[in-house]
């Protein structure tokens, strides 16, 4: 809807970048409006839970825990680092594609990826230490 209203503002060759930036802003607004509380979103039925029918219930539980931990780590990262990290590591996009999509230089993407990897590694270490502490203090 935003693209149709702003069709004249979209520069030729930058359509993908415009759509991505618009989708990012709309998603950010929705998340902010709901207070970033997963419980609230899930309670309202806005995030359907999709499960693979093949894994066992135990495997499903482990997968769910892992995704929750991943979500926790990613949501703690600053957005300017998280977006290139997710696009590169999870969506398997090339650095040049990410740079074009975000309208930033390739070197900036590479720098943000390096910083994001460092931050991701530190956050995972903190999460593991916290989980280990919780297991030993029971």
SULGI-V290437 format. One record per backbone hydrogen bond with DSSP energy under -1.0 kcal/mol. NH is the residue of the N-H (numbers start at 1). CO is the residue of the C=O. Records with the same first field share a line. If there is no record, write none. Layout:
NH: CO  CO
This chain:
5: 1
6: 2
9: 6
14: 11
18: 14
19: 15
20: 16
21: 17
22: 18
23: 19
24: 20
25: 21
26: 22
27: 23
28: 24
29: 25
30: 26
31: 27
32: 28
33: 29
34: 30
35: 32
36: 31
37: 34
41: 37
42: 38
43: 39
44: 40
45: 42
46: 41
60: 56
61: 57
62: 58
63: 59
64: 60
65: 61
66: 62
67: 63
68: 64
69: 65
70: 66
71: 67
72: 68
73: 69
74: 70
75: 71
77: 74
81: 78
82: 78
83: 79
85: 81
86: 82
87: 83
88: 84
89: 85
90: 86
91: 86
93: 87
98: 94
99: 95
100: 96
101: 97
102: 98
104: 99
109: 105
110: 106
111: 107
112: 108
113: 109
114: 110
115: 111
116: 112
117: 113
118: 114
119: 115
120: 116
121: 117
122: 118
123: 119
124: 120
125: 121
126: 122
127: 123
128: 124
129: 125
130: 126
131: 127
132: 128
133: 129
134: 130
135: 131
136: 132
137: 133
